[in-house]
Amino acid sequence: MLVADVVSGEIRRFLTGPKGCEITGLCATPDGRNLFVNIQHPGEVAGGRSQPGRPLAGSGWPANQFSEVTGGRPRSATVVIRRHDGGVVGA
């Protein structure tokens, strides 16, 4: 996902999703301190047929994000993005 500064015209990368995903449903809280992003279809092999026998062929997200969790199938999810300092996201 790219974002642009409307004053300077500068374009920067804000986030990337897991391999094969679709980033959808961007929504922010009214105060701008929380940004919700939906990750759909992580791990889908582009242009390929579904391979039920090989569920991790494209990705194991989100299960592969943590060493103590292994073997999970790719799952859609909603991610909440916040700043460490509690400020407005993107400011």
C-alpha positions as CSV (number, residue, x, y, z in Angstrom):
1,M,0.0,0.0,0.0
2,L,1.3,3.4,-1.0
3,V,0.5,6.7,0.6
4,A,1.0,10.3,-0.6
5,D,1.7,13.5,1.1
6,V,-0.9,15.9,-0.4
7,V,1.3,18.9,0.2
8,S,4.6,17.7,-1.1
9,G,3.4,15.1,-3.5
10,E,5.8,12.6,-2.0
11,I,4.7,8.9,-2.3
12,R,5.9,6.3,0.2
13,R,5.3,2.7,0.9
14,F,3.1,2.3,4.0
15,L,2.7,-1.5,4.3
16,T,3.0,-4.7,2.4
17,G,1.0,-7.8,2.9
18,P,1.8,-11.5,3.0
19,K,2.6,-13.3,-0.2
20,G,-0.5,-13.7,-2.4
21,C,-2.8,-11.6,-0.3
22,E,-5.2,-8.9,-1.1
23,I,-5.3,-5.8,1.2
24,T,-8.8,-4.6,1.7
25,G,-11.2,-2.7,4.0
26,L,-8.9,0.1,5.1
27,C,-10.7,2.0,7.9
28,A,-9.6,4.3,10.7
29,T,-11.0,5.3,14.0
30,P,-12.4,8.9,14.2
31,D,-9.3,10.1,16.1
32,G,-6.9,8.6,13.5
33,R,-5.0,6.6,16.1
34,N,-6.0,3.1,14.9
35,L,-6.0,1.9,11.3
36,F,-7.7,-1.4,10.5
37,V,-6.6,-3.3,7.4
38,N,-8.0,-6.6,6.2
39,I,-5.7,-9.3,4.8
40,Q,-7.6,-11.6,2.4
41,H,-6.5,-14.8,0.7
42,P,-2.9,-14.9,2.1
43,G,-0.9,-17.6,0.4
44,E,-3.0,-18.0,-2.7
45,V,-0.8,-18.9,-5.7
46,A,-1.5,-16.3,-8.4
47,G,-2.8,-17.9,-11.6
48,G,-2.5,-21.3,-10.1
49,R,-5.1,-23.9,-9.2
50,S,-6.1,-24.5,-5.7
51,Q,-3.9,-27.2,-4.1
52,P,-5.8,-28.5,-1.0
53,G,-3.0,-31.1,-0.4
54,R,-0.4,-28.3,-0.2
55,P,-2.0,-25.6,1.9
56,L,1.3,-23.9,2.7
57,A,2.6,-23.8,-0.9
58,G,2.2,-20.0,-1.0
59,S,2.3,-18.9,2.6
60,G,1.6,-20.0,6.2
61,W,0.6,-16.5,7.4
62,P,-0.2,-15.7,10.1
63,A,0.9,-18.9,11.8
64,N,4.5,-18.6,10.5
65,Q,4.9,-15.2,12.1
66,F,5.8,-16.7,15.5
67,S,8.3,-19.5,16.2
68,E,6.1,-21.1,18.8
69,V,3.2,-21.6,16.4
70,T,3.8,-23.9,13.4
71,G,1.8,-25.7,10.8
72,G,-1.2,-23.4,10.4
73,R,-3.0,-22.9,7.1
74,P,-3.1,-19.4,5.7
75,R,-6.0,-17.4,7.2
76,S,-7.6,-14.1,6.4
77,A,-7.3,-11.6,9.3
78,T,-7.9,-8.0,10.4
79,V,-4.8,-6.1,11.5
80,V,-4.8,-3.0,13.7
81,I,-2.0,-0.5,13.1
82,R,-1.0,1.9,15.8
83,R,1.9,4.2,16.4
84,H,4.2,3.4,19.3
85,D,3.8,6.9,20.7
86,G,0.0,6.7,20.5
87,G,-0.2,9.5,17.9
88,V,-2.2,9.7,14.7
89,V,-1.2,7.0,12.2
90,G,0.6,8.6,9.2
91,A,1.3,11.9,10.9
